[in-house]
Amino acid sequence: MKPNVLKLIALTCVQVAVAVSSPARAAEIGDFNELTLKISTDRVEVLPLEPIQFTVTLSNQTNHPVKGHSMIEPGDFLRIYVAKGDSAFDQFRTSDWPALALSGGPVILQRGFRRSVSGYLYYAHAPDPDKQPHGAYLFETPGLYRLKAILTDMKGQNPIESNTLTIEIKEPRGEDAAAYELLKALKGMSDRNVSYGGFLMRDFGRQYHPRWEAFIDKQEELLSRFPKRQYARYAEYSLGLTYSRRDDEQDVQRGISLLKKASRHSSFFLAEDALRALRGVKLKRGQREEAKEYEGEMAARFPNSPEGRDYLERQYILEEKKKERHEEQQEQQKQEEKDEKRALTWPVGLGGALGIVIVVGLVVGLKKWAART
């Protein structure tokens, strides 16, 4: 056999091997622990008793699909851990985050997959299950705190650990210190019910209750004495929720006004929730057009919010339909112009044909007449 033929056979064998092995590489599925978990926050410096807003992001930064899941809401699979200073991490536990009852199995997360969830930390139960559960404000004492997240697979194995986030609780000074003293009195009034939203953020509902009315009066005092301080933003939000749910029209308008104020502070992490509450109030009152205005504002300021995404998607669909109608109208107009031209040119064409027939007839007749003479 000639050397060139041998080279050709060898090259063909290599090409076949590559063709067979390439699909296997393309179909490679990575392990769960190849995913990347990150925890972040917009504010690394907060005042005592303020909630800590955070975002956890799960992503596939590999160059191949990974077998995993995207259940990253706090619950069975995702856990948040908190440590003060250099102390050991304790798992954050609260009745606001029940264990998740999830169905379904693992999914394949493609290359470039990314999903984020946001939440906040403020109050937790004692981590020791042998003790009677009791509440504690995790971020009450000034100092440095560390946060991290851990996500497991659906079997509770192969944990992925996030980066460590450092938060500083600042010592309040000036008016913030005076407002903090007032807040400590409020804290003592609300410990028994704080797990329903935290005394800085909670909605006291539509029913009047002496306990809640005394608390609301204190919040009004805080808002009146320290209207420009960060603590006042929470009072605006909490009182806005409370008043907007009541039956009295004056209370409702007061609530709407306070929620509008809370929503205008772009640095306030509950501004999005304030807009969402305003939209809900308008929908409840049957004012759909005003509700849409708040949806539009959420889309402009918080495009990743569920309402913002829905609004933008609806606007996109409306624009596409508008574009389609415009194109249909243009095609219809062009067709009408063609039909009109055809209608105008048809008699002219017919007349020209008749003229030719007449001329030809005259020529033939003249020839015959000339031949006879």
N, C-alpha and C positions, 0 to 999 in steps of 0.2 A: 504494500500500500504506500502511496506517495506521501511524503512529509506534509504537503499542503492539505491533503485530504485528512490526515490525522489531526492537523491543527483545526480544521473546520469542524470535525467531530467533537474535539475537546471544547471548542468555543460554544458549540450548540449545547453540550452537556452543562456547561456553566450557566448559560442563559436559562435552560430549563430549571436548574437548581434555584436560581434567583427568582424565577417566576413562581416556583412552588413555595419558597420560603417567605416571599414578600407579603402575601396575604396573612401569614401567621404573625409577622411583625405588626402588620396593620391592625390585626385583631387583638393585639396584646392588651390585657386588662390589668391595670395596676392594683395594688392593695390599698385598703382604706387609709392606712397611716401615711400614704403618700400625699394626702390632701393637706392643705394649709389652713390653719385657723388663726384669725387675728382679732384682737379686741382693741377698740379705739374709743376716743371721746372728743367732743368739741371743747371741753373745758377741763383743764388739769388743775385749776385753782378754784375752790368754792368756799363758801362760808359754812360754819357749823349748822347742822340740821338740814342743809340743802340736799336734795336727792342727787345722786351721781348718775348722769345719763351716759349710756354706753352703747356701742354697736359691735356686734360679733359678725364677722364675715368668714364664710367657708368658701374656698376656691380650689380649683384644680389647676395648678401652675405647671404640671408636667406636660410632656408632649404626646401623651396617650390617654385613653379613657381610664377611669378608675371606678372600681366597684365600691359603692358607698350608699349614703342616703343624705337627704337634705333636711332632716328633722332637727333644726337648730333652735327651735323655741325652747326656753328654759323648761326643764322637765327631766324625764328619765335619761336622756342622752347627753344633754348639755348641762353643765354645772358651772356656776360662777364661784370663785374662791376669793376671799378677802383676808388681808393681813395688815395689821397696824405696825408700822415701823419694821423692825427685823423679826417680829414674832412669826410663828408658824401660820400657814394658811388654814382658814376654817371655811367650810362650805357655806355659802349664803343660802339660808332657808327662810321661806316665808309662805304664809297661807295663800298669798296672791298667786303663787306659782304651783298649782297642783300638778301631780304626775300626769303625763300625757297618756291617753289611751289611743294608741296608734294602730292602724291596720296596714296590711301590705308588707311587701318585702323590700330587699335592697334594690337600688336602681343604679344604672351606669351613668356616671357623671362625666360628660365629654370634656375634652381639653378646652380650657377657657371658661369652664363653668364657674359661676360666682353667685353667691346668695348672701344677703345680709338681713339681720333682724336687730331691732333696737329695743331698749328697755331702760329701766332706772332702778337704782338701789337706794334704800333709805332706812329700812327697818327689817329686822330678822328675828327669828326665834332662836332659842338656845340650841346649839348643835348637838348637845348631849341628850340622846333619847331616853335615858334613865331619869332625867329630871323633868319636873313639871314644866311644860313649855311656857316661856315668858318672853316678852319683847325687849328689844334693845335697839337704840339708835346707833347704827354703826359709825356714823360720821358726825358725831357730836363733839368730840375732843379734837382741838387743833393738832396738826401733825401730818406726817406722811403715811399714806395708805397704799397698799399694792393690790392690784386686781389681776386675775387671770381667768381664763376659761379652759375647760377640758371637755372634749366631745368624744364619745365612744361610738363604736358601731352598734348595730341593732341587737347584738348579743351582749352588749355591755362590756365589750373587750376592745383591744387595740386602741387605747386612748390617744387622742391628738391633743397636745398642749399648746396653748396660744403663747404669744409674747406676754410679758409682764408690764402692766400699765401702772404708772405711779401718779397718784392724786395727792394734792396738798390741801388740807383743810386750814384756811387762813384764820388767824386770830382777828375777830371783828374789832373795829376801832371807830371812834366817833359815833355818828348816828347809827351805824351798823351795830355797834356794841349796845346802844340803848334799845334798838329794835330786838336784838337777841335776848335781852333780859325780859322783854315782853313775851317773846316766843317761848321762853322756858316756862313761863306761867301757863301758856296755852298747852304746852306739852304735857303738863301734869293733868290737864283737863281731858286729854284725848287719848291717853295711853291704852285704855281698854278697847278702843275701836280703831286704832291707828292702822291695823292691817287692811282696812278697807280702802286705803288710798293715801294715808299719811296726812297729818293735820295741816301740812302746807299745801296739799293738793286736793283734799277730799271734797265731795259733793254732799251736803247735809240733807239733800232731798227736799221734797215739797211740803212735808209735814212739819208743823211747828212743834218744838219740844223745848222746855225750859233749859235743859242742858245745852242743846245746840244753839239756842238764842244767846245764851251767855257767851258761848264761844264765838259766835258771829259778831257780837258786840266788840269783843277783843280784837277780832280781825279788822273790823271797821276802824277801831282806834289805831291800830298799826298803820292802816292805809292813810288815815288822816294825819298822823304825826310824822310818818316817814314815806311820803308818796313817791320820792325819787330813788329810794334804796332798792336793792335787789330783792329783799324780803317782801316788798310791797307787790312785786309781780305775782307772787304766789297768792297773796290775798285777793288781788284782782281776779285771778283765775278761779280760786275756790269760791269766792262770793258770787262771781259771775255764773258759775254752774248752779249754785244753790238758788239764787234769785230767779234765774231764767226758767226753772222748773216749776215755779209756784203759779197759783191761779190768779193772784192779784196782778192786774195789768201794770201798775206802777212798779211792783217788784220785778216783773218780767223785763220792763224797759231798763231798769237799773242793772239787771243782770246782763242784758245785751250790751249796754254801755261799758261795763267792766270787762267783758270778754273782748270787746273791740280794743280796749286799751292794752290788755294782755297780749293780743295778737300782733300789735304794732311793734313790739320789741323784738327785733330780729335775732338778738343774742339770747333771748329767753327760750329755752328748749321746749317749753309747753306752748309756744306760739301756734304751732301746727294744730295741737289739740284744741286750742281756743277757737281757731277758725272752724275746725270740725264741729265743735259744739254750736257755734253760730249757725252753721249750715243746718244742723239738726233742729235748732229752734225754729228756723224759717220753714223747714219742711213740715214740722209739727203744726205750724200756724197756717199751712196751706199757701205760703208765699214762695212758690217754686222758682219764680224768676230771680228773686233775691237770693235764694239758695244757690242758684246757678252762678250768681256773681261771686259767692264765696268759693265755689268750686273752681272758678276761673282764677281767683287769687291764689288758691292752694296750688293749682297747676303752675302758676308763674313763680311762686316762691318755694314750693315744695313739690317739684315735678315727680319725685319718687314715691310720694304718698299714694295710697290706693285711690283716693278721690281724685288726686291730680292726674294719675295715669288714666283713670276712666274718663275724665274730662278731656284730656288730650286725645285719647282714642276716639271719643265721640266727635270731637272737632275735626279730626283727620277724616273720619268717615263722612261727615257732612261736607267737608271740602272736596273730597273725592266725588261725592254725588253731585255737588254743585259743578265740578269740572265736567263730569259726564253729561249733565244736562246742557251745559254751555256748548260742548262739542256736538251733541245731538241737534241743538238749535242751529248751530253753524252749518251742519250737513243738510238740515232741512231747508235752510235759507238758500244754500247753493243749489239744491235740487229744484227749488221753486224758481230761482233765476234761470236755470237751464230750461225748465218747462216753459217759462215766459218767453225766452228767446226763440224756442222752437215754435211756439204758437205765433210769434210775430213773423218769423221767416217762412212759414209754410205757405201763406197766400202769395208772397212774393215769388217763391219758387214755382208755385202753380201757374201764376200769371206769366212767368218767363217761359215755361214749357208751352203754354197755349200760344204765346207770341211766336215761338219757333215753328210750331205746327202751321200757324197762319202764313208765316213768311215762306216756308217750304211749299205750302199749297199754292201760294201766289206764283212762286218761281216756276213750279211745274205747270201751272195753268198758262203762264205766259209762253213757256216753251212750246206747249201744244198749240197755242194760238198762232205763234210764229211759224210753226211747221205747216199749218193749214194755209197760211197766206203765202 
